[in-house]
Amino acid sequence: MRQIAHGAVLAILALAYPIYAVPSFSSSNYPTHPAEPVAFFSQSQAQAPLGLWTKLRNSVIERVWGVPPQQRGHRGGNKHQYPLFSAPASLRTRYGDDVVLRFRLQTADEVKALVEASNILFLDVWSSTDEWVDIRLAKDVVPSLLGLLPKSLQTAHVPLIHDLPQTVYESYPSSSQRPTDGGRGFLPSSASSSDVTNIFFEDYQPFSVIVPWMRLLASMFSSHVQLINIGLSFEGRDIPALRVGVRPANDPKPRKTVIIGGGSHAREWIGVSTVNYVAYSLITAYAKSRPISTLLEQFDFIFIPTINPDGYVYTWENDRLWRKNRQETSLPFCPGVDLDRTWDFEWDGNTTGDNPCSESYAGDEPFAGVEARQLAEWVKDQTEQHNVKFVAYMDLHSYSQQILYPYSYSCLPRPPNLENLEELAMGIAKAIRLTNRESYAVSSACEGLTASQNKDKSDTFLRMESTGGSSLDWFYNDLGVKYSYQLKLRDRGSYGFLLPRENIVPTGQEVFNAVMVLGKFLLGPDRFEGLDWEAEFQRPNKADKPILDDDADDDDADGQDRKDDSWIPDEYKNNNDQDDDNDGWGFRRRRKR
């Protein structure tokens, strides 16, 4: 029977292949000759025949960039190794001599000066925390930036990425990758969810591969998986999602539902892959794992790999570092709206309303972003017409390794369930730490980057960018989702948005374990007792200690933190010892009151 089913799946794929394998260029919305992001490939030795899914992915790459098979080869993703291949001229032309600098900020005056200078020079702020800010700019603009900054900042910076075109080049997938084990493939297997070896997660995948993969999961696991459509993007693409759960028939109670989404910022590829990883892990574990089966019987999970399909496709075909969606604005040469700044709760579009070229442009009115409006209308329809109650929201971004809870727009209001929000966030951070010993900071989203002359006066906080109009605040306040979080995934800046493919599975493991903690929390003690949650905890080595046994972890984790920060000169490091809350949690927790 299994062979028959397997053959049937291959038949389905064969039929789907010409439909979904490659993007269409028939629409005027798509470039006729997309810029070549990479000439990824070189001559390679003879290898085993390609599997069906590998052919599918290769056909996408060949169709989009016109790279013939004989020119394909594998590049390493480790920036500490000498690059095997140099970035092609097309990337050098697009990204020039751009670099990424990290600034250490100590005072409100420094923040204000950097904000003003960034706006004057139209710089791309990659990430900001309460310790540092990363900014992308051309080398020849560095003197101009430093000239606008106070003396204290003219030396308080270090380079993170010296050669942006080369780093972009190395972030794209190599089509020569293929399984070394004939038993592995894109197709779901009987392996447990804690041993995911599917080659789908060995590299980042384009949208035209993700969609048929989602369709395949829905067809193979129709008892508990449904492919749904959230709405249409500006360019007319579906916004696909997977609804995972076993809803009892004729149950009058509202169906408790969790949303896990990613990709609202197009260049954050790790968020897209992580949503897919968590979905796959839950889907394939149903009926094999009592804890996961219990979760899927009590809750529906909505997995949205990317709310921004147009932007995501654009990062594959044109500009790897594109952030916004692709809708038209008042300036034809500056398209796009920031889909995480356009929601109508505390919308702060006035700060960017006259500058569509801003990376944080919120549109000219609340919900100007087409895809954000589509998602908001869909969730409202689910609650009003389909007896759904959303109980948790997890929005995956990158980078900086943070777990953020409401509010984003201001630090002044106190969430009514703050203690519960913090308790759950601490549990999530603990699970992540015990997965791969990665440290995630926990804080209110308004504290992403704050600086003040007086830390006791929160109304003097300044931020690098507008934080109003976020989906985090809208789901929490307007939709009443009590447990709303934004997770900023790996890393802390060594690669930024260009995280190597080797991080896909480890990051997926971390967030899967975080979702298990979330599910256990939502179930409550009456339902999770007697279930072997430890058996589902994903870790690189299954022989590692269980999740609750972390007393000896802190020393090793602190050592890993020091290793992570080793590239930062000592004079720029902050001593956060006073902020660490050990208490067996093993993560950094920063709170400002």
C-alpha positions in Angstrom: 0.0 0.0 0.0 2.8 2.4 0.9 4.4 1.8 -2.5 1.1 2.5 -4.2 0.6 5.7 -2.2 4.2 6.8 -3.0 3.6 6.2 -6.7 0.3 8.1 -6.6 2.1 11.1 -5.0 4.8 11.0 -7.8 2.0 11.0 -10.3 0.4 14.0 -8.7 3.8 15.8 -8.7 4.3 14.9 -12.4 1.0 16.5 -13.2 1.7 19.5 -11.0 5.2 19.9 -12.4 4.4 22.1 -15.4 1.9 24.1 -13.5 3.8 25.1 -10.4 7.4 24.4 -11.0 8.3 27.7 -12.6 7.1 31.3 -12.2 5.1 32.8 -15.1 6.4 35.8 -16.9 3.3 36.4 -18.9 2.0 39.2 -16.6 3.3 42.7 -17.0 3.9 42.7 -13.3 6.8 40.4 -13.7 10.1 41.4 -15.2 10.8 39.9 -18.7 14.5 39.5 -18.0 15.0 39.4 -14.2 18.3 40.5 -12.9 20.5 37.5 -12.2 21.0 37.3 -8.5 23.7 34.7 -8.7 25.7 32.8 -11.2 25.7 30.2 -8.4 27.2 27.4 -10.3 30.4 26.0 -11.8 31.6 22.8 -13.2 31.1 19.8 -10.9 31.9 16.2 -11.0 29.4 13.6 -12.2 26.8 12.9 -9.5 23.8 10.6 -8.9 20.6 11.1 -11.0 18.4 14.0 -9.7 15.3 13.2 -7.8 11.9 14.6 -8.9 11.8 17.5 -6.4 15.4 18.4 -7.0 14.5 18.7 -10.7 11.6 20.8 -9.8 13.8 23.3 -7.8 16.5 23.2 -10.5 13.9 24.0 -13.2 12.9 27.1 -11.2 16.5 28.3 -11.0 17.2 27.6 -14.6 13.9 29.3 -15.8 14.4 32.4 -13.6 18.2 32.9 -14.2 18.9 30.9 -17.3 21.7 28.9 -15.7 22.4 25.7 -17.7 22.8 22.6 -15.7 26.4 22.0 -16.7 27.5 25.2 -15.0 26.1 24.3 -11.6 28.3 23.7 -8.6 28.1 24.0 -4.9 29.4 26.9 -2.8 30.0 26.9 0.8 28.0 29.2 3.1 30.7 29.9 5.7 32.0 33.4 5.5 35.1 32.5 7.3 36.2 30.3 4.4 37.8 31.6 1.3 34.9 32.0 -1.2 34.8 29.3 -3.9 33.2 31.7 -6.4 33.2 35.4 -6.7 29.9 37.4 -7.0 28.9 38.0 -10.6 29.0 41.4 -12.2 25.2 41.8 -11.9 25.4 41.6 -8.1 28.4 44.0 -8.0 26.4 46.4 -10.1 23.4 46.2 -7.9 25.1 46.3 -4.4 28.3 48.1 -5.4 30.7 48.4 -2.5 28.0 48.4 0.2 28.8 47.3 3.8 27.0 46.9 7.0 28.1 48.8 10.1 27.1 48.2 13.7 26.8 51.2 16.0 26.8 51.1 19.8 24.4 53.7 21.2 24.4 54.9 24.8 22.3 58.0 25.0 19.1 59.6 23.6 21.2 62.2 21.9 23.2 59.6 20.0 20.0 57.8 18.9 18.5 61.1 17.7 21.6 62.0 15.8 21.7 58.6 14.1 18.0 58.7 13.2 18.4 62.1 11.6 21.5 61.1 9.7 19.9 57.9 8.5 16.9 59.8 7.2 19.0 62.5 5.5 21.1 59.9 3.7 18.2 57.4 3.1 20.1 54.6 4.8 18.7 51.1 5.3 18.5 50.3 9.1 18.8 46.5 9.2 18.2 45.9 12.8 18.1 47.7 16.2 18.1 46.4 19.7 18.7 48.1 23.1 22.4 47.4 22.5 23.2 48.2 18.9 22.0 49.3 15.5 23.1 47.8 12.2 23.0 50.1 9.1 23.7 49.2 5.4 25.4 51.9 3.3 27.9 52.4 0.6 31.6 52.7 1.6 31.8 56.2 0.0 28.8 57.3 2.2 30.5 56.3 5.4 32.4 59.7 5.7 29.2 61.6 5.1 27.4 59.6 7.8 30.2 60.0 10.4 30.3 63.7 9.6 26.6 64.0 10.7 27.2 62.2 14.0 28.6 63.3 17.3 32.2 62.5 18.1 31.1 59.7 20.5 29.7 57.8 17.5 32.5 58.4 15.0 34.5 55.6 16.6 31.7 53.5 18.2 31.1 51.3 15.2 32.4 48.1 13.7 31.9 46.5 10.3 29.7 43.4 10.2 29.7 42.7 6.5 32.7 43.9 4.6 31.6 42.7 1.1 27.8 42.8 0.7 27.6 41.5 -2.9 29.7 38.5 -2.0 27.6 37.7 1.1 24.4 38.1 -0.9 25.8 35.8 -3.6 26.6 33.1 -1.0 23.1 33.3 0.5 21.3 32.0 -2.6 20.8 28.2 -2.9 22.9 25.8 -4.9 20.9 23.6 -7.2 23.6 21.0 -7.1 22.6 20.0 -3.6 21.0 16.6 -3.6 20.4 13.9 -0.9 23.3 11.6 -0.1 20.8 9.1 1.4 18.5 7.7 -1.2 15.8 7.4 1.5 15.5 11.1 2.0 13.5 13.5 -0.1 10.9 16.2 -0.1 8.1 13.7 0.6 6.9 13.2 4.2 8.2 10.1 5.8 7.4 8.0 8.9 10.3 9.6 10.8 9.3 11.2 14.1 8.9 15.0 14.2 12.1 15.3 16.3 14.2 13.8 13.5 13.4 15.9 10.5 15.8 15.2 7.6 13.7 16.2 4.7 15.9 17.8 2.0 13.3 20.5 1.6 14.9 22.2 4.6 18.5 21.8 3.4 18.1 25.1 1.5 15.9 28.1 1.0 13.0 27.5 -1.4 11.4 29.8 -3.9 7.7 30.6 -3.7 7.0 28.5 -6.8 8.3 25.4 -5.0 6.7 26.2 -1.6 3.2 26.4 -3.0 3.1 22.9 -4.6 4.9 21.5 -1.5 2.1 22.9 0.7 -0.5 21.5 -1.8 1.2 18.1 -1.5 1.1 18.1 2.3 -2.6 19.0 2.2 -3.3 16.1 -0.2 -1.3 13.5 1.7 -2.6 14.4 5.2 -6.1 15.4 4.3 -7.4 14.2 7.7 -5.8 17.1 9.5 -4.3 19.5 6.9 -6.1 21.9 4.6 -4.6 24.3 2.1 -6.4 27.7 2.4 -6.1 31.1 0.8 -5.8 34.2 3.0 -6.4 36.6 0.1 -4.7 38.1 -2.9 -1.5 40.1 -3.0 -1.1 43.4 -4.9 0.3 41.6 -8.0 -2.5 39.0 -7.8 -0.8 36.1 -6.1 -2.5 33.9 -3.6 -1.4 34.2 0.0 -1.4 30.5 0.9 -1.7 29.0 4.3 -2.0 25.6 5.9 -4.8 25.0 8.5 -3.6 22.1 10.7 -5.9 20.6 13.2 -8.7 18.0 13.9 -11.9 19.9 14.5 -14.6 17.8 16.1 -17.9 17.7 14.3 -20.9 19.6 15.6 -18.9 21.3 18.3 -20.7 24.6 19.2 -17.7 26.0 21.0 -15.5 28.5 19.2 -12.5 26.7 17.7 -9.3 27.9 19.4 -6.8 28.8 16.8 -3.1 29.8 16.7 -1.6 31.8 13.9 2.1 31.4 13.0 3.3 33.6 10.2 6.5 34.9 8.6 7.8 36.7 5.6 6.0 40.0 6.0 9.5 41.5 5.3 10.5 39.9 2.1 14.2 39.6 2.7 13.8 37.6 6.0 14.0 34.2 4.4 14.6 32.3 7.6 11.1 33.2 8.8 9.5 31.6 5.7 11.6 28.4 6.1 10.9 28.2 9.8 7.1 28.5 9.4 7.3 25.6 6.9 9.5 23.6 9.2 7.2 23.9 12.2 4.2 23.1 10.1 5.9 20.0 8.6 6.9 18.8 12.1 3.4 19.0 13.5 1.7 17.6 10.4 3.9 14.5 10.2 3.8 13.8 13.9 0.0 13.6 14.2 -1.2 10.1 15.3 2.4 9.2 16.2 2.8 11.6 19.1 0.3 11.9 21.9 1.2 15.4 22.9 1.1 16.7 19.3 -2.1 14.8 18.6 -3.6 16.3 21.7 -2.6 19.8 20.5 -4.1 19.3 17.1 -7.3 18.0 18.6 -7.7 21.0 20.9 -6.4 23.8 18.5 -6.2 24.7 14.9 -2.8 26.1 13.7 -2.7 28.5 10.8 0.7 28.5 9.1 1.3 31.4 6.7 4.9 31.1 5.3 4.8 34.6 3.8 2.1 37.2 3.9 4.2 39.1 1.3 4.5 36.7 -1.7 5.2 39.6 -4.2 8.1 40.8 -2.1 9.4 37.3 -1.5 9.4 36.5 -5.2 11.1 39.8 -5.9 14.0 38.9 -3.6 14.5 35.7 -5.7 14.3 37.4 -9.1 15.7 40.9 -8.5 16.8 42.2 -5.2 17.7 39.8 -2.4 17.5 42.6 0.2 14.0 44.0 -0.7 11.9 44.5 2.5 8.5 45.9 1.6 5.6 44.6 -0.6 5.5 45.6 -4.2 2.5 47.9 -4.5 2.5 51.2 -6.2 3.0 54.4 -4.2 2.9 58.1 -5.1 6.5 57.9 -6.3 6.8 55.4 -9.2 10.5 54.8 -8.5 9.8 53.9 -4.8 7.2 51.2 -4.7 6.2 49.2 -1.6 4.7 49.5 1.9 6.1 48.1 5.1 3.6 45.4 5.9 4.4 45.5 9.6 3.8 49.3 9.9 0.5 49.6 8.1 -1.9 48.1 10.6 -4.5 50.5 11.9 -3.8 50.2 15.7 -1.7 53.2 16.6 -0.8 53.7 13.0 2.1 56.1 12.8 2.3 56.7 9.1 2.8 60.4 9.6 6.5 59.8 10.4 7.0 58.3 6.9 3.9 59.6 5.1 5.9 61.9 2.8 8.6 59.5 2.1 7.6 56.4 0.1 11.3 55.6 -0.3 11.6 54.8 3.4 12.1 51.2 4.2 9.5 51.6 6.9 6.9 53.5 4.8 3.5 52.8 6.4 1.4 53.9 3.4 -0.7 57.0 3.2 -3.4 55.6 5.5 -4.0 52.7 7.9 -4.1 49.4 6.1 -2.7 50.9 3.0 -0.7 47.7 2.7 -2.8 45.3 0.5 -1.7 42.1 2.1 -2.0 43.3 5.7 -5.5 44.4 4.9 -6.3 41.0 3.4 -5.1 39.2 6.5 -7.0 41.5 8.8 -10.2 40.9 6.8 -9.7 37.2 6.8 -9.2 36.8 10.6 -12.2 39.1 11.2 -14.3 36.9 8.9 -13.1 33.8 10.7 -14.1 35.1 14.1 -17.4 36.6 13.0 -18.6 34.0 10.5 -16.8 30.7 11.2 -16.9 30.4 15.0 -13.1 30.8 15.4 -11.3 32.3 18.5 -7.7 33.2 18.0 -5.8 32.5 21.2 -2.1 33.1 20.1 -0.2 34.9 17.4 3.5 34.3 16.6 5.0 36.6 14.0 8.5 35.4 12.8 11.1 37.9 11.7 14.8 38.3 11.6 17.3 39.1 13.0 18.7 39.8 16.5 17.3 36.8 18.5 14.6 38.5 20.5 11.2 37.5 21.9 9.0 40.6 21.9 5.5 41.1 23.4 3.1 44.1 23.2 3.2 46.9 23.0 5.3 48.0 20.1 4.1 51.6 19.6 4.8 52.8 23.2 6.3 51.7 26.5 3.8 53.7 28.5 0.7 51.4 28.4 1.0 48.2 30.4 -0.6 45.1 28.9 -3.2 43.8 31.3 -1.8 40.2 31.2 1.9 41.4 31.3 3.0 38.8 33.9 1.5 35.9 31.8 3.1 37.3 28.7 6.5 37.4 30.4 6.1 34.0 31.9 5.3 32.4 28.6 8.1 34.3 26.8 10.6 33.1 29.4 9.5 29.5 28.9 9.9 30.0 25.1 13.4 31.5 25.6 14.3 28.6 27.9 13.2 26.1 25.3 15.3 27.8 22.6 18.3 28.0 24.8 18.1 24.3 25.6 17.7 23.3 21.9 21.0 24.7 20.5 22.2 26.9 23.3 21.2 30.1 21.5 20.3 33.1 23.8 17.2 35.1 23.0 16.5 38.3 24.8 12.9 38.9 26.2 11.4 42.3 26.3 8.5 44.5 25.3 8.6 45.3 21.6 8.8 49.0 22.3 12.3 48.4 23.8 13.7 47.0 20.5 16.0 50.0 20.6 15.5 52.6 23.3 17.9 55.1 24.8 17.2 57.7 27.3 19.1 60.2 29.4 17.0 59.0 32.3 16.1 55.3 32.2 13.4 55.8 34.9 11.4 58.0 32.5 10.0 55.8 29.8 8.4 58.8 28.1 11.9 60.0 27.0 12.6 56.8 25.1 13.6 57.3 21.4 13.5 54.7 18.7 15.4 54.3 15.5 12.2 53.8 13.5 8.5 54.1 13.8 7.0 51.2 15.8 3.3 52.0 15.4 1.0 50.1 13.2 2.4 46.7 13.9 0.6 43.4 13.5 1.7 42.5 17.0 -0.2 45.3 18.6 -3.2 44.9 16.3 -3.7 41.2 17.1 -3.2 41.8 20.8 -5.4 44.9 21.2 -8.0 44.9 18.3 -8.5 41.2 17.9 -8.0 40.4 21.6 -5.3 37.7 21.1 -3.9 37.4 24.6 -0.7 35.7 23.7 0.9 37.7 20.8 4.6 37.6 20.2 7.1 38.7 17.6 10.2 36.4 17.4 13.3 37.8 15.8 15.2 34.8 14.8 18.9 34.1 14.1 21.4 35.5 14.1 22.9 38.5 16.0 24.4 40.2 13.0 27.2 38.1 11.6 25.1 37.4 8.6 21.9 39.4 9.3 19.3 38.7 6.7 21.7 36.6 4.7 21.7 33.7 7.1 23.4 30.6 5.6 21.3 27.5 4.8 23.0 25.5 7.6 20.9 27.5 10.1 17.5 26.5 8.6 17.0 23.2 10.6 18.6 24.5 13.9 16.3 27.6 13.8 13.3 25.4 12.9 14.1 23.1 15.9 14.2 26.1 18.2 10.9 27.5 17.0 9.2 24.1 17.0 10.2 23.7 20.6 8.9 27.2 21.3 5.6 26.3 19.8 5.5 23.1 21.9 5.9 25.3 25.0 3.2 27.6 23.7 0.8 24.7 23.2 1.5 23.2 26.6 0.9 26.6 28.2 -2.4 27.0 26.3 -3.6 23.5 27.1 -3.3 24.1 30.9 -2.2 21.6 33.5 -5.5 19.6 33.4 -4.8 18.4 29.8 -1.0 18.2 29.5 -0.4 16.0 32.5 0.5 12.5 31.7 1.8 13.4 28.2 5.5 12.8 27.4 6.4 16.3 26.2 10.1 15.6 26.6 9.9 13.0 23.8 8.9 15.7 21.3 11.6 18.1 22.2 13.9 18.5 19.2 17.6 18.7 19.8 20.6 18.0 17.6 21.4 14.9 19.6 18.5 12.9 21.0 20.7 11.7 23.8 21.1 15.2 25.2 19.6 16.1 28.5 15.8 16.7 28.6 14.4 20.2 28.5 13.9 20.6 32.2 17.4 19.6 33.1 19.3 22.7 32.5 21.0 23.5 35.8 24.4 22.8 34.3 23.7 24.6 31.0 24.4 28.2 32.0 28.2 28.0 32.0 28.3 26.4 28.6 25.7 28.9 27.3 27.6 31.9 28.6 30.6 30.5 26.8 28.6 30.3 23.6 27.5 33.9 24.1 31.1 35.0 24.4 31.9 33.1 21.3 29.0 34.8 19.5 30.3 38.2 20.5 33.9 37.4 19.8 34.0 39.5 16.6 33.0 42.7 18.5 35.9 44.6 19.9 36.1 44.7 23.7 35.6 48.4 23.9 32.1 48.0 22.2 30.9 45.2 24.4 28.3 45.8 27.1 28.5 44.0 30.4 25.0 42.5 30.7 25.7 40.4 33.8 23.5 42.6 35.9 20.6 42.0 33.5 20.9 38.2 33.3 18.2 36.4 35.1 19.7 33.0 35.7 17.2 31.3 38.0 17.5 28.2 35.8 16.0 29.9 32.8 19.3 30.5 31.0 18.5 33.5 28.8 18.8 37.3 28.7 15.9 39.1 30.0 15.8 42.9 29.7 13.1 45.0 31.3 12.8 48.7 31.7 10.3 50.0 34.2 
